[in-house]
Amino acid sequence: MPARLLMDFISGAWAVMKKDILEEYRARYAFNTTLLFCVTCLVMVSYSLGGAVTDPMLQSAMLWVILFFSAMTGLSRAFIKEEDKGTMNTLRLCCRADHVFYGKTAMNFLMMSSVIVIVAPLFIILLNVNMRHVGYFALTTALATVGLSAVSALLSAIVAQARARGMLFPVLAFPALMPVFLTAVRATGMSLAEAAPWTGGGELVFLAAYAVAATVGGGFLFEYVFSEQ
Amino acid sequence: MLFLAALFGFMTWTLYGALVVTPPAHVLGETARIIYFHVPVAWVAVLAFTMSLWNSVVVLRRHSYEADMKAEVSARMGLWFCVLATISGAFFAKSAWNMYWNWDPRQVSITVLLLVYMAYFGLRSATPDFDRRIRLAAVYAILAFAVMPFLVFVIPRVYMSLHPDTIINADGQGKLLDDKMRLVFWCAAAGYSFLYLKLYNLSVRVERIARRKEGWDV
């Protein structure tokens, strides 16, 4: 019985995610916007620095500022586009709230991960970064992206029902994502530094805890945002 | 009226105790007298945010306008007490570290906490529909409160901080304060908590009248 429930859950969330992947494949709106924003910012930062040697912590901070603001432009669309196209009520009729939330979170994760896969090598080349601990960096970005995706999905659903959506999303998201942002900056800085980052491990534990809290808590809260009663 | 008079007397006595009766603190000297104001005010902010959380949970369970009103009033008061804690902390920073603001992890945390609750009010004003507003605001208040432990307890301990908590409260139980200091400190904490309760009751009554005028069923 639990296996069947799990399969139901996975197939429901996958249906929502598949719809979004198809939609994104046809229009490539959110992915292109997010990627272009990221690349433009990276080029501007690199050009402004003019090849100056920068501290690993500063490089890490620049990377995360760029990723954070690109996430603000791309991930906010998850539910706003449904409200704009008038398909939100169809989703309410056809899908369970948890399927929608986890489908959208997975889609956000897929989109941000794809952007990071392209942007990270560019970051290394353009800012002349010496990436010393690739595994630590990959784990940091993966865990931070899970937290970012879940919180963004929840906030996008909130903002989609309010006015001044474009401005409201970063206002709501910035303080809620600040803990994950600060920790990701610190952990990424450690992955660029000479010393082995694995010894402490507090940052990764923190990011994992935030990711779990955001994913599970977001799933509970989303039901109240999604329902119209 | 009697309660107000008693509270006034109690707060006056606490102020006298904080400024005259208690000795200077271990290491920090006279500047540490701010703990009789700054810490209770920060504590009341947390108390107010907890009340806001509780009422937000009630909103989601019962869709209650009354609980939404209490959640909003509590969040507003929490925000004001948080502003007072930030300002008093900045004065301490000026005297102890020679600058009002140096992005110490505690200052980062409290700034983000202020932004969280400002965003809460931004969300409320951006949602004109009553029913949507109370539902969305309740969800955001719960999310905001879930972030608070990370900001208040985790970040200041992960990052190196100059906050004197590590000097005055090194053992986690305030044993480095002497008996008089501890007595005045706990009295100040109790006094500010009662002050908050009084202000909360008054604010709820004022808000109820304002909402009834706007057509809310509270």
Boltz contact constraints between the chains, C-beta under 6 A:
constraints:
  - contact:
      token1: [A, 158]
      token2: [B, 136]
      max_distance: 6.0
  - contact:
      token1: [A, 161]
      token2: [B, 132]
      max_distance: 6.0
  - contact:
      token1: [A, 162]
      token2: [B, 126]
      max_distance: 6.0
  - contact:
      token1: [A, 162]
      token2: [B, 127]
      max_distance: 6.0
  - contact:
      token1: [A, 163]
      token2: [B, 126]
      max_distance: 6.0
  - contact:
      token1: [A, 164]
      token2: [B, 126]
      max_distance: 6.0
  - contact:
      token1: [A, 168]
      token2: [B, 126]
      max_distance: 6.0
  - contact:
      token1: [A, 171]
      token2: [B, 119]
      max_distance: 6.0
  - contact:
      token1: [A, 171]
      token2: [B, 122]
      max_distance: 6.0
  - contact:
      token1: [A, 172]
      token2: [B, 119]
      max_distance: 6.0
  - contact:
      token1: [A, 175]
      token2: [B, 112]
      max_distance: 6.0
  - contact:
      token1: [A, 175]
      token2: [B, 115]
      max_distance: 6.0
  - contact:
      token1: [A, 175]
      token2: [B, 116]
      max_distance: 6.0
  - contact:
      token1: [A, 175]
      token2: [B, 119]
      max_distance: 6.0
  - contact:
      token1: [A, 176]
      token2: [B, 143]
      max_distance: 6.0
  - contact:
      token1: [A, 176]
      token2: [B, 147]
      max_distance: 6.0
  - contact:
      token1: [A, 178]
      token2: [B, 112]
      max_distance: 6.0
  - contact:
      token1: [A, 179]
      token2: [B, 150]
      max_distance: 6.0
  - contact:
      token1: [A, 217]
      token2: [B, 146]
      max_distance: 6.0
  - contact:
      token1: [A, 221]
      token2: [B, 139]
      max_distance: 6.0
  - contact:
      token1: [A, 224]
      token2: [B, 60]
      max_distance: 6.0
  - contact:
      token1: [A, 224]
      token2: [B, 135]
      max_distance: 6.0
  - contact:
      token1: [A, 224]
      token2: [B, 139]
      max_distance: 6.0
  - contact:
      token1: [A, 225]
      token2: [B, 139]
      max_distance: 6.0
